């Protein structure tokens, strides 16, 4: 099973908020996921970001592939640095 770290949209119409999740690559965007790793709110100023770096590093070390946006968010949170240091 190929695991991806990606964003899942939650929130009301015209008010997006996102969860950072580990999900099977074959499941739909807002469908089933394995675990929630954090939250991202682009509407706040500055953008709200909370990530459980330990969970993110665990998934990255197990071979999960982040999407482009999630990779940027993980760099901001510091999870990518932890992953590269542990590697």
Secondary structure, 3 states (H helix, E strand, C coil): CCEEEEEEEECCCCCCEEEEEEEECCCCCCCCCCEEEEEEECCCCCCEEEECHHHHHHHHHCCCEECHHHHHHHHHHCHHHHHHHHC
